[in-house]
Amino acid sequence: MVAPEAQAATQAQVVWAALAVTAAPVEAAVSAAVRPPPTWAAGELAQAVEVGPVAPAAPPRAVPAG
């Protein structure tokens, strides 16, 4: 008969092994979806991500003396 501690350890190893096998393709798919194509230069990536021009900040307002 197998000791309960050894059986629990074996079950945990089986679960971790199953998770590793399941997670590997998912991790690869997510990495491929998020990673930009290798041919893009840094400037092209910035242009692709840019949403639009940023409005200039309003000029500082004068504080009345008083």
mmJSON file of the N, C-alpha and C atoms, coordinates in Angstrom:
{"data_MODEL":{"atom_site":{
"group_PDB":["ATOM","ATOM","ATOM","ATOM","ATOM","ATOM","ATOM","ATOM","ATOM","ATOM","ATOM","ATOM","ATOM","ATOM","ATOM","ATOM","ATOM","ATOM","ATOM","ATOM","ATOM","ATOM","ATOM","ATOM","ATOM","ATOM","ATOM","ATOM","ATOM","ATOM","ATOM","ATOM","ATOM","ATOM","ATOM","ATOM","ATOM","ATOM","ATOM","ATOM","ATOM","ATOM","ATOM","ATOM","ATOM","ATOM","ATOM","ATOM","ATOM","ATOM","ATOM","ATOM","ATOM","ATOM","ATOM","ATOM","ATOM","ATOM","ATOM","ATOM","ATOM","ATOM","ATOM","ATOM","ATOM","ATOM","ATOM","ATOM","ATOM","ATOM","ATOM","ATOM","ATOM","ATOM","ATOM","ATOM","ATOM","ATOM","ATOM","ATOM","ATOM","ATOM","ATOM","ATOM","ATOM","ATOM","ATOM","ATOM","ATOM","ATOM","ATOM","ATOM","ATOM","ATOM","ATOM","ATOM","ATOM","ATOM","ATOM","ATOM","ATOM","ATOM","ATOM","ATOM","ATOM","ATOM","ATOM","ATOM","ATOM","ATOM","ATOM","ATOM","ATOM","ATOM","ATOM","ATOM","ATOM","ATOM","ATOM","ATOM","ATOM","ATOM","ATOM","ATOM","ATOM","ATOM","ATOM","ATOM","ATOM","ATOM","ATOM","ATOM","ATOM","ATOM","ATOM","ATOM","ATOM","ATOM","ATOM","ATOM","ATOM","ATOM","ATOM","ATOM","ATOM","ATOM","ATOM","ATOM","ATOM","ATOM","ATOM","ATOM","ATOM","ATOM","ATOM","ATOM","ATOM","ATOM","ATOM","ATOM","ATOM","ATOM","ATOM","ATOM","ATOM","ATOM","ATOM","ATOM","ATOM","ATOM","ATOM","ATOM","ATOM","ATOM","ATOM","ATOM","ATOM","ATOM","ATOM","ATOM","ATOM","ATOM","ATOM","ATOM","ATOM","ATOM","ATOM","ATOM","ATOM","ATOM","ATOM","ATOM","ATOM","ATOM","ATOM","ATOM","ATOM","ATOM"],
"id":[1,2,3,4,5,6,7,8,9,10,11,12,13,14,15,16,17,18,19,20,21,22,23,24,25,26,27,28,29,30,31,32,33,34,35,36,37,38,39,40,41,42,43,44,45,46,47,48,49,50,51,52,53,54,55,56,57,58,59,60,61,62,63,64,65,66,67,68,69,70,71,72,73,74,75,76,77,78,79,80,81,82,83,84,85,86,87,88,89,90,91,92,93,94,95,96,97,98,99,100,101,102,103,104,105,106,107,108,109,110,111,112,113,114,115,116,117,118,119,120,121,122,123,124,125,126,127,128,129,130,131,132,133,134,135,136,137,138,139,140,141,142,143,144,145,146,147,148,149,150,151,152,153,154,155,156,157,158,159,160,161,162,163,164,165,166,167,168,169,170,171,172,173,174,175,176,177,178,179,180,181,182,183,184,185,186,187,188,189,190,191,192,193,194,195,196,197,198],
"type_symbol":["N","C","C","N","C","C","N","C","C","N","C","C","N","C","C","N","C","C","N","C","C","N","C","C","N","C","C","N","C","C","N","C","C","N","C","C","N","C","C","N","C","C","N","C","C","N","C","C","N","C","C","N","C","C","N","C","C","N","C","C","N","C","C","N","C","C","N","C","C","N","C","C","N","C","C","N","C","C","N","C","C","N","C","C","N","C","C","N","C","C","N","C","C","N","C","C","N","C","C","N","C","C","N","C","C","N","C","C","N","C","C","N","C","C","N","C","C","N","C","C","N","C","C","N","C","C","N","C","C","N","C","C","N","C","C","N","C","C","N","C","C","N","C","C","N","C","C","N","C","C","N","C","C","N","C","C","N","C","C","N","C","C","N","C","C","N","C","C","N","C","C","N","C","C","N","C","C","N","C","C","N","C","C","N","C","C","N","C","C","N","C","C","N","C","C","N","C","C"],
"label_atom_id":["N","CA","C","N","CA","C","N","CA","C","N","CA","C","N","CA","C","N","CA","C","N","CA","C","N","CA","C","N","CA","C","N","CA","C","N","CA","C","N","CA","C","N","CA","C","N","CA","C","N","CA","C","N","CA","C","N","CA","C","N","CA","C","N","CA","C","N","CA","C","N","CA","C","N","CA","C","N","CA","C","N","CA","C","N","CA","C","N","CA","C","N","CA","C","N","CA","C","N","CA","C","N","CA","C","N","CA","C","N","CA","C","N","CA","C","N","CA","C","N","CA","C","N","CA","C","N","CA","C","N","CA","C","N","CA","C","N","CA","C","N","CA","C","N","CA","C","N","CA","C","N","CA","C","N","CA","C","N","CA","C","N","CA","C","N","CA","C","N","CA","C","N","CA","C","N","CA","C","N","CA","C","N","CA","C","N","CA","C","N","CA","C","N","CA","C","N","CA","C","N","CA","C","N","CA","C","N","CA","C","N","CA","C","N","CA","C","N","CA","C","N","CA","C","N","CA","C","N","CA","C"],
"label_alt_id":[null,null,null,null,null,null,null,null,null,null,null,null,null,null,null,null,null,null,null,null,null,null,null,null,null,null,null,null,null,null,null,null,null,null,null,null,null,null,null,null,null,null,null,null,null,null,null,null,null,null,null,null,null,null,null,null,null,null,null,null,null,null,null,null,null,null,null,null,null,null,null,null,null,null,null,null,null,null,null,null,null,null,null,null,null,null,null,null,null,null,null,null,null,null,null,null,null,null,null,null,null,null,null,null,null,null,null,null,null,null,null,null,null,null,null,null,null,null,null,null,null,null,null,null,null,null,null,null,null,null,null,null,null,null,null,null,null,null,null,null,null,null,null,null,null,null,null,null,null,null,null,null,null,null,null,null,null,null,null,null,null,null,null,null,null,null,null,null,null,null,null,null,null,null,null,null,null,null,null,null,null,null,null,null,null,null,null,null,null,null,null,null,null,null,null,null,null,null],
"label_comp_id":["MET","MET","MET","VAL","VAL","VAL","ALA","ALA","ALA","PRO","PRO","PRO","GLU","GLU","GLU","ALA","ALA","ALA","GLN","GLN","GLN","ALA","ALA","ALA","ALA","ALA","ALA","THR","THR","THR","GLN","GLN","GLN","ALA","ALA","ALA","GLN","GLN","GLN","VAL","VAL","VAL","VAL","VAL","VAL","TRP","TRP","TRP","ALA","ALA","ALA","ALA","ALA","ALA","LEU","LEU","LEU","ALA","ALA","ALA","VAL","VAL","VAL","THR","THR","THR","ALA","ALA","ALA","ALA","ALA","ALA","PRO","PRO","PRO","VAL","VAL","VAL","GLU","GLU","GLU","ALA","ALA","ALA","ALA","ALA","ALA","VAL","VAL","VAL","SER","SER","SER","ALA","ALA","ALA","ALA","ALA","ALA","VAL","VAL","VAL","ARG","ARG","ARG","PRO","PRO","PRO","PRO","PRO","PRO","PRO","PRO","PRO","THR","THR","THR","TRP","TRP","TRP","ALA","ALA","ALA","ALA","ALA","ALA","GLY","GLY","GLY","GLU","GLU","GLU","LEU","LEU","LEU","ALA","ALA","ALA","GLN","GLN","GLN","ALA","ALA","ALA","VAL","VAL","VAL","GLU","GLU","GLU","VAL","VAL","VAL","GLY","GLY","GLY","PRO","PRO","PRO","VAL","VAL","VAL","ALA","ALA","ALA","PRO","PRO","PRO","ALA","ALA","ALA","ALA","ALA","ALA","PRO","PRO","PRO","PRO","PRO","PRO","ARG","ARG","ARG","ALA","ALA","ALA","VAL","VAL","VAL","PRO","PRO","PRO","ALA","ALA","ALA","GLY","GLY","GLY"],
"label_asym_id":["A","A","A","A","A","A","A","A","A","A","A","A","A","A","A","A","A","A","A","A","A","A","A","A","A","A","A","A","A","A","A","A","A","A","A","A","A","A","A","A","A","A","A","A","A","A","A","A","A","A","A","A","A","A","A","A","A","A","A","A","A","A","A","A","A","A","A","A","A","A","A","A","A","A","A","A","A","A","A","A","A","A","A","A","A","A","A","A","A","A","A","A","A","A","A","A","A","A","A","A","A","A","A","A","A","A","A","A","A","A","A","A","A","A","A","A","A","A","A","A","A","A","A","A","A","A","A","A","A","A","A","A","A","A","A","A","A","A","A","A","A","A","A","A","A","A","A","A","A","A","A","A","A","A","A","A","A","A","A","A","A","A","A","A","A","A","A","A","A","A","A","A","A","A","A","A","A","A","A","A","A","A","A","A","A","A","A","A","A","A","A","A","A","A","A","A","A","A"],
"label_entity_id":["1","1","1","1","1","1","1","1","1","1","1","1","1","1","1","1","1","1","1","1","1","1","1","1","1","1","1","1","1","1","1","1","1","1","1","1","1","1","1","1","1","1","1","1","1","1","1","1","1","1","1","1","1","1","1","1","1","1","1","1","1","1","1","1","1","1","1","1","1","1","1","1","1","1","1","1","1","1","1","1","1","1","1","1","1","1","1","1","1","1","1","1","1","1","1","1","1","1","1","1","1","1","1","1","1","1","1","1","1","1","1","1","1","1","1","1","1","1","1","1","1","1","1","1","1","1","1","1","1","1","1","1","1","1","1","1","1","1","1","1","1","1","1","1","1","1","1","1","1","1","1","1","1","1","1","1","1","1","1","1","1","1","1","1","1","1","1","1","1","1","1","1","1","1","1","1","1","1","1","1","1","1","1","1","1","1","1","1","1","1","1","1","1","1","1","1","1","1"],
"label_seq_id":[1,1,1,2,2,2,3,3,3,4,4,4,5,5,5,6,6,6,7,7,7,8,8,8,9,9,9,10,10,10,11,11,11,12,12,12,13,13,13,14,14,14,15,15,15,16,16,16,17,17,17,18,18,18,19,19,19,20,20,20,21,21,21,22,22,22,23,23,23,24,24,24,25,25,25,26,26,26,27,27,27,28,28,28,29,29,29,30,30,30,31,31,31,32,32,32,33,33,33,34,34,34,35,35,35,36,36,36,37,37,37,38,38,38,39,39,39,40,40,40,41,41,41,42,42,42,43,43,43,44,44,44,45,45,45,46,46,46,47,47,47,48,48,48,49,49,49,50,50,50,51,51,51,52,52,52,53,53,53,54,54,54,55,55,55,56,56,56,57,57,57,58,58,58,59,59,59,60,60,60,61,61,61,62,62,62,63,63,63,64,64,64,65,65,65,66,66,66],
"pdbx_PDB_ins_code":[null,null,null,null,null,null,null,null,null,null,null,null,null,null,null,null,null,null,null,null,null,null,null,null,null,null,null,null,null,null,null,null,null,null,null,null,null,null,null,null,null,null,null,null,null,null,null,null,null,null,null,null,null,null,null,null,null,null,null,null,null,null,null,null,null,null,null,null,null,null,null,null,null,null,null,null,null,null,null,null,null,null,null,null,null,null,null,null,null,null,null,null,null,null,null,null,null,null,null,null,null,null,null,null,null,null,null,null,null,null,null,null,null,null,null,null,null,null,null,null,null,null,null,null,null,null,null,null,null,null,null,null,null,null,null,null,null,null,null,null,null,null,null,null,null,null,null,null,null,null,null,null,null,null,null,null,null,null,null,null,null,null,null,null,null,null,null,null,null,null,null,null,null,null,null,null,null,null,null,null,null,null,null,null,null,null,null,null,null,null,null,null,null,null,null,null,null,null],
"Cartn_x":[0.843,0.0,0.89,0.431,1.196,0.803,1.799,1.531,0.724,-0.215,-1.046,-0.236,0.89,1.717,2.31,2.778,3.373,2.316,1.111,0.035,-0.361,-0.439,-0.786,0.289,1.551,2.648,2.587,2.292,2.191,1.027,-0.099,-1.252,-0.934,-0.222,0.153,1.079,2.006,2.911,2.137,1.151,0.334,-0.45,-1.005,-1.776,-0.873,0.311,1.238,1.691,1.923,2.337,1.224,-0.015,-1.149,-1.303,-1.127,-1.219,-0.115,1.076,2.193,1.931,1.394,1.097,-0.02,-1.012,-2.144,-1.74,-0.908,-0.568,0.419,1.254,2.29,1.708,0.72,0.182,-0.547,-1.212,-1.93,-0.932,0.141,1.164,1.8,2.064,2.664,1.717,0.426,-0.548,-0.682,-0.724,-0.844,0.414,1.576,2.825,2.875,2.444,2.463,1.472,0.339,-0.675,-0.242,0.491,0.875,2.166,3.055,4.363,4.204,4.831,4.751,5.566,5.247,6.04,7.515,8.434,9.848,10.366,9.634,10.111,9.808,9.013,8.668,9.823,10.095,11.082,10.37,11.123,10.523,9.61,9.995,9.172,7.863,7.912,6.686,5.731,6.274,5.432,4.779,5.548,4.993,3.887,4.057,3.021,1.784,1.975,0.838,0.04,0.712,0.043,-0.545,0.014,-0.417,-1.897,-2.611,-4.049,-4.35,-3.563,-3.778,-2.928,-3.002,-2.18,-2.635,-1.702,-2.005,-2.187,-3.268,-3.537,-2.508,-2.037,-1.067,-1.712,-0.906,-1.413,-1.822,-2.814,-3.274,-2.186,-2.04,-1.024,-1.381,-0.393,-0.687,-1.499,-2.42,-3.269,-2.578,-2.751,-2.146,-2.927,-2.221,-2.856,-2.936,-4.142,-4.259,-3.53,-2.838,-2.129,-3.146,-2.985,-3.971,-3.771],
"Cartn_y":[-1.184,0.0,1.251,2.291,3.533,4.464,5.099,6.045,7.224,7.766,8.877,10.084,10.364,11.509,11.295,10.07,9.753,9.803,9.318,9.343,10.79,11.638,13.042,13.73,13.422,14.02,13.577,12.302,11.791,12.447,12.598,13.252,14.702,15.384,16.773,16.848,15.907,15.897,15.671,14.791,14.521,15.769,16.463,17.68,18.748,18.956,19.971,19.614,18.345,17.922,18.187,17.91,18.168,19.659,20.481,21.932,22.438,21.902,22.337,21.999,20.814,20.404,21.261,21.591,22.395,23.848,24.372,25.793,26.124,25.201,25.497,26.021,25.35,25.885,27.214,27.364,28.617,29.756,29.523,30.552,30.921,29.936,30.21,31.024,30.702,31.436,32.876,33.08,34.442,35.24,34.636,35.333,35.729,34.838,35.146,36.25,36.277,37.295,38.664,38.713,39.988,40.531,39.673,40.083,40.711,41.864,42.467,41.653,41.76,41.039,41.454,40.54,40.861,41.866,42.09,43.012,44.461,44.703,46.077,46.748,47.964,48.765,49.437,49.974,50.597,51.751,52.547,53.672,53.222,52.147,51.634,51.121,50.479,49.977,51.139,52.192,53.359,53.992,54.056,54.628,53.742,52.443,51.531,51.61,51.872,51.912,53.288,54.311,55.682,55.855,56.497,56.67,57.923,58.922,60.166,61.251,62.44,63.527,63.93,64.318,64.759,66.267,66.731,68.17,68.867,70.033,70.748,71.203,71.316,71.76,73.223,73.592,74.987,75.855,77.083,77.963,78.268,78.52,78.802,80.086,80.068,81.249,82.193,83.464,84.471,84.537,84.622,84.736,86.219,86.725,88.155,88.501,89.597,90.043,90.582,90.264,90.814,90.455],
"Cartn_z":[0.0,0.0,0.0,-0.689,-0.812,0.328,0.918,2.005,1.463,2.268,1.789,1.329,2.008,1.614,0.224,-0.019,-1.317,-2.413,-2.103,-3.087,-3.405,-2.393,-2.61,-3.439,-3.158,-3.927,-5.38,-5.6,-6.967,-7.698,-7.02,-7.644,-7.992,-7.104,-7.373,-8.581,-8.695,-9.85,-11.141,-11.093,-12.276,-12.668,-11.688,-11.971,-12.569,-11.976,-12.505,-13.912,-14.167,-15.508,-16.514,-16.118,-17.015,-17.276,-16.243,-16.429,-17.349,-17.2,-18.042,-19.502,-19.758,-21.13,-21.706,-20.886,-21.348,-21.55,-20.667,-20.714,-21.824,-22.219,-23.214,-24.528,-25.146,-26.404,-26.206,-25.072,-24.805,-24.663,-23.918,-23.737,-25.074,-25.913,-27.22,-28.094,-28.06,-28.872,-28.403,-27.101,-26.567,-26.89,-26.734,-27.042,-28.51,-29.391,-30.821,-31.155,-30.466,-30.748,-30.251,-29.165,-28.564,-29.176,-29.565,-30.08,-31.465,-31.712,-33.042,-34.047,-35.319,-36.316,-36.231,-36.454,-36.291,-37.315,-38.394,-39.424,-39.081,-38.068,-37.71,-36.995,-37.38,-36.656,-35.49,-34.573,-33.39,-33.788,-34.773,-35.207,-35.824,-36.607,-37.22,-36.154,-35.141,-34.058,-33.326,-33.081,-32.39,-33.223,-34.534,-35.395,-35.407,-35.38,-35.406,-34.116,-33.013,-31.718,-31.442,-32.067,-31.788,-32.109,-31.23,-31.41,-32.219,-32.059,-32.777,-32.167,-32.741,-32.207,-30.808,-30.022,-28.662,-28.691,-28.111,-28.092,-27.214,-27.65,-26.813,-25.512,-24.503,-23.202,-23.291,-22.525,-22.504,-21.883,-22.38,-21.787,-20.336,-19.512,-18.101,-17.961,-17.035,-16.809,-15.843,-16.114,-15.241,-13.939,-12.852,-11.543,-11.207,-10.945,-10.635,-9.338,-9.372,-8.175,-7.186,-5.979,-5.089,-3.727],
"occupancy":[1.0,1.0,1.0,1.0,1.0,1.0,1.0,1.0,1.0,1.0,1.0,1.0,1.0,1.0,1.0,1.0,1.0,1.0,1.0,1.0,1.0,1.0,1.0,1.0,1.0,1.0,1.0,1.0,1.0,1.0,1.0,1.0,1.0,1.0,1.0,1.0,1.0,1.0,1.0,1.0,1.0,1.0,1.0,1.0,1.0,1.0,1.0,1.0,1.0,1.0,1.0,1.0,1.0,1.0,1.0,1.0,1.0,1.0,1.0,1.0,1.0,1.0,1.0,1.0,1.0,1.0,1.0,1.0,1.0,1.0,1.0,1.0,1.0,1.0,1.0,1.0,1.0,1.0,1.0,1.0,1.0,1.0,1.0,1.0,1.0,1.0,1.0,1.0,1.0,1.0,1.0,1.0,1.0,1.0,1.0,1.0,1.0,1.0,1.0,1.0,1.0,1.0,1.0,1.0,1.0,1.0,1.0,1.0,1.0,1.0,1.0,1.0,1.0,1.0,1.0,1.0,1.0,1.0,1.0,1.0,1.0,1.0,1.0,1.0,1.0,1.0,1.0,1.0,1.0,1.0,1.0,1.0,1.0,1.0,1.0,1.0,1.0,1.0,1.0,1.0,1.0,1.0,1.0,1.0,1.0,1.0,1.0,1.0,1.0,1.0,1.0,1.0,1.0,1.0,1.0,1.0,1.0,1.0,1.0,1.0,1.0,1.0,1.0,1.0,1.0,1.0,1.0,1.0,1.0,1.0,1.0,1.0,1.0,1.0,1.0,1.0,1.0,1.0,1.0,1.0,1.0,1.0,1.0,1.0,1.0,1.0,1.0,1.0,1.0,1.0,1.0,1.0,1.0,1.0,1.0,1.0,1.0,1.0],
"B_iso_or_equiv":[0.0,0.0,0.0,0.0,0.0,0.0,0.0,0.0,0.0,0.0,0.0,0.0,0.0,0.0,0.0,0.0,0.0,0.0,0.0,0.0,0.0,0.0,0.0,0.0,0.0,0.0,0.0,0.0,0.0,0.0,0.0,0.0,0.0,0.0,0.0,0.0,0.0,0.0,0.0,0.0,0.0,0.0,0.0,0.0,0.0,0.0,0.0,0.0,0.0,0.0,0.0,0.0,0.0,0.0,0.0,0.0,0.0,0.0,0.0,0.0,0.0,0.0,0.0,0.0,0.0,0.0,0.0,0.0,0.0,0.0,0.0,0.0,0.0,0.0,0.0,0.0,0.0,0.0,0.0,0.0,0.0,0.0,0.0,0.0,0.0,0.0,0.0,0.0,0.0,0.0,0.0,0.0,0.0,0.0,0.0,0.0,0.0,0.0,0.0,0.0,0.0,0.0,0.0,0.0,0.0,0.0,0.0,0.0,0.0,0.0,0.0,0.0,0.0,0.0,0.0,0.0,0.0,0.0,0.0,0.0,0.0,0.0,0.0,0.0,0.0,0.0,0.0,0.0,0.0,0.0,0.0,0.0,0.0,0.0,0.0,0.0,0.0,0.0,0.0,0.0,0.0,0.0,0.0,0.0,0.0,0.0,0.0,0.0,0.0,0.0,0.0,0.0,0.0,0.0,0.0,0.0,0.0,0.0,0.0,0.0,0.0,0.0,0.0,0.0,0.0,0.0,0.0,0.0,0.0,0.0,0.0,0.0,0.0,0.0,0.0,0.0,0.0,0.0,0.0,0.0,0.0,0.0,0.0,0.0,0.0,0.0,0.0,0.0,0.0,0.0,0.0,0.0,0.0,0.0,0.0,0.0,0.0,0.0],
"pdbx_formal_charge":[null,null,null,null,null,null,null,null,null,null,null,null,null,null,null,null,null,null,null,null,null,null,null,null,null,null,null,null,null,null,null,null,null,null,null,null,null,null,null,null,null,null,null,null,null,null,null,null,null,null,null,null,null,null,null,null,null,null,null,null,null,null,null,null,null,null,null,null,null,null,null,null,null,null,null,null,null,null,null,null,null,null,null,null,null,null,null,null,null,null,null,null,null,null,null,null,null,null,null,null,null,null,null,null,null,null,null,null,null,null,null,null,null,null,null,null,null,null,null,null,null,null,null,null,null,null,null,null,null,null,null,null,null,null,null,null,null,null,null,null,null,null,null,null,null,null,null,null,null,null,null,null,null,null,null,null,null,null,null,null,null,null,null,null,null,null,null,null,null,null,null,null,null,null,null,null,null,null,null,null,null,null,null,null,null,null,null,null,null,null,null,null,null,null,null,null,null,null],
"auth_seq_id":[1,1,1,2,2,2,3,3,3,4,4,4,5,5,5,6,6,6,7,7,7,8,8,8,9,9,9,10,10,10,11,11,11,12,12,12,13,13,13,14,14,14,15,15,15,16,16,16,17,17,17,18,18,18,19,19,19,20,20,20,21,21,21,22,22,22,23,23,23,24,24,24,25,25,25,26,26,26,27,27,27,28,28,28,29,29,29,30,30,30,31,31,31,32,32,32,33,33,33,34,34,34,35,35,35,36,36,36,37,37,37,38,38,38,39,39,39,40,40,40,41,41,41,42,42,42,43,43,43,44,44,44,45,45,45,46,46,46,47,47,47,48,48,48,49,49,49,50,50,50,51,51,51,52,52,52,53,53,53,54,54,54,55,55,55,56,56,56,57,57,57,58,58,58,59,59,59,60,60,60,61,61,61,62,62,62,63,63,63,64,64,64,65,65,65,66,66,66],
"auth_comp_id":["MET","MET","MET","VAL","VAL","VAL","ALA","ALA","ALA","PRO","PRO","PRO","GLU","GLU","GLU","ALA","ALA","ALA","GLN","GLN","GLN","ALA","ALA","ALA","ALA","ALA","ALA","THR","THR","THR","GLN","GLN","GLN","ALA","ALA","ALA","GLN","GLN","GLN","VAL","VAL","VAL","VAL","VAL","VAL","TRP","TRP","TRP","ALA","ALA","ALA","ALA","ALA","ALA","LEU","LEU","LEU","ALA","ALA","ALA","VAL","VAL","VAL","THR","THR","THR","ALA","ALA","ALA","ALA","ALA","ALA","PRO","PRO","PRO","VAL","VAL","VAL","GLU","GLU","GLU","ALA","ALA","ALA","ALA","ALA","ALA","VAL","VAL","VAL","SER","SER","SER","ALA","ALA","ALA","ALA","ALA","ALA","VAL","VAL","VAL","ARG","ARG","ARG","PRO","PRO","PRO","PRO","PRO","PRO","PRO","PRO","PRO","THR","THR","THR","TRP","TRP","TRP","ALA","ALA","ALA","ALA","ALA","ALA","GLY","GLY","GLY","GLU","GLU","GLU","LEU","LEU","LEU","ALA","ALA","ALA","GLN","GLN","GLN","ALA","ALA","ALA","VAL","VAL","VAL","GLU","GLU","GLU","VAL","VAL","VAL","GLY","GLY","GLY","PRO","PRO","PRO","VAL","VAL","VAL","ALA","ALA","ALA","PRO","PRO","PRO","ALA","ALA","ALA","ALA","ALA","ALA","PRO","PRO","PRO","PRO","PRO","PRO","ARG","ARG","ARG","ALA","ALA","ALA","VAL","VAL","VAL","PRO","PRO","PRO","ALA","ALA","ALA","GLY","GLY","GLY"],
"auth_asym_id":["A","A","A","A","A","A","A","A","A","A","A","A","A","A","A","A","A","A","A","A","A","A","A","A","A","A","A","A","A","A","A","A","A","A","A","A","A","A","A","A","A","A","A","A","A","A","A","A","A","A","A","A","A","A","A","A","A","A","A","A","A","A","A","A","A","A","A","A","A","A","A","A","A","A","A","A","A","A","A","A","A","A","A","A","A","A","A","A","A","A","A","A","A","A","A","A","A","A","A","A","A","A","A","A","A","A","A","A","A","A","A","A","A","A","A","A","A","A","A","A","A","A","A","A","A","A","A","A","A","A","A","A","A","A","A","A","A","A","A","A","A","A","A","A","A","A","A","A","A","A","A","A","A","A","A","A","A","A","A","A","A","A","A","A","A","A","A","A","A","A","A","A","A","A","A","A","A","A","A","A","A","A","A","A","A","A","A","A","A","A","A","A","A","A","A","A","A","A"],
"auth_atom_id":["N","CA","C","N","CA","C","N","CA","C","N","CA","C","N","CA","C","N","CA","C","N","CA","C","N","CA","C","N","CA","C","N","CA","C","N","CA","C","N","CA","C","N","CA","C","N","CA","C","N","CA","C","N","CA","C","N","CA","C","N","CA","C","N","CA","C","N","CA","C","N","CA","C","N","CA","C","N","CA","C","N","CA","C","N","CA","C","N","CA","C","N","CA","C","N","CA","C","N","CA","C","N","CA","C","N","CA","C","N","CA","C","N","CA","C","N","CA","C","N","CA","C","N","CA","C","N","CA","C","N","CA","C","N","CA","C","N","CA","C","N","CA","C","N","CA","C","N","CA","C","N","CA","C","N","CA","C","N","CA","C","N","CA","C","N","CA","C","N","CA","C","N","CA","C","N","CA","C","N","CA","C","N","CA","C","N","CA","C","N","CA","C","N","CA","C","N","CA","C","N","CA","C","N","CA","C","N","CA","C","N","CA","C","N","CA","C","N","CA","C","N","CA","C","N","CA","C","N","CA","C"],
"pdbx_PDB_model_num":[1,1,1,1,1,1,1,1,1,1,1,1,1,1,1,1,1,1,1,1,1,1,1,1,1,1,1,1,1,1,1,1,1,1,1,1,1,1,1,1,1,1,1,1,1,1,1,1,1,1,1,1,1,1,1,1,1,1,1,1,1,1,1,1,1,1,1,1,1,1,1,1,1,1,1,1,1,1,1,1,1,1,1,1,1,1,1,1,1,1,1,1,1,1,1,1,1,1,1,1,1,1,1,1,1,1,1,1,1,1,1,1,1,1,1,1,1,1,1,1,1,1,1,1,1,1,1,1,1,1,1,1,1,1,1,1,1,1,1,1,1,1,1,1,1,1,1,1,1,1,1,1,1,1,1,1,1,1,1,1,1,1,1,1,1,1,1,1,1,1,1,1,1,1,1,1,1,1,1,1,1,1,1,1,1,1,1,1,1,1,1,1,1,1,1,1,1,1]
}}}
